[in-house]
């Protein structure tokens, strides 16, 4: 079992492509990471701050990636957002 929740099916990305993730979550003080999982289950992630996340990740290796959210808090969170690539 993975320590994160994947939210979409995988999608192909090219090296050099930039993926922008915009999301919100609550409670605002939750410790949440947003990012992409590659075909080898490596999680490339960045931390949300104060209930929001708006950051970009540059792809270094061509492949299929899946968007994921990791809740590092001891309680349930709600998150919503979108991915541009």
N, C-alpha and C positions, 0 to 999 in steps of 0.2 A: 504494500500500500504506500502510495506517495504522500509526502507531508504537505502537499498543496492540492488545490482544486483546479482542474483544467476546465475551461469554460467553452471551448470551441473545438471543432475538428482541426487537424493540422492544415497548414497552408504553406506552399512553397515560397522560399525567399532566396534571393541572389546575394552573393557577397557584395558588400558596399551599400545594400539597401538599408533605409532607415525606417524603423517602425516606431510610431508615436502612440502612446497609451494615455488616454484621459479617463479618469475614474474618480468616483467619490465613494466613501465608506463611512459607516457609523458602527459603534460610537467613535467620536473624533479622536479619542486617545488610544485607539487600538493600534497594535504593532502589526502592520500589513506590508507585504512585499508583492509587487506586480512585476511580471516579466514573461519571458518566453522559454519554453523547454525544447531542446533540440532532439534529434533522433537518438542520441545516446543518453537521454534523460538528464542532461546538464541544464540547470535552471539559471538563466541569465536574468537577474532581477535588480530592482531598485526599490528603495523604501518610500512608502507613502508618508505624508506629513499632515497632521491636523485635519484628517478626514478627506484629503484630496491627493490626487496623483496626476501629474501632467509632465511626462518625460519621454525621451526618445532613446532607443537602443539601436546601435549600428550593427548590422549583421556582418560577421567576419568570415563565415563559412556557408556556402550554398547548401540548402537542405530544406527539409520540412520542419516547421516549428508549430508549437501549440501555445496559445495564450494561457497563462495560469496566474492564480492568486494564492498567496500563502498567508494564512492567519497565524501569526506568532503569539497571539494573545491567549489567555486562558478562558476566554468567553466567545460566544457566537457573535459574528459580525454580519452586516449586510453591505454588499458592494454592488455597484453598477458602473457601466462605462462603455467605452468603445476603443477599437484599435484601428489605426490607419496605416496602411503599408502600400 
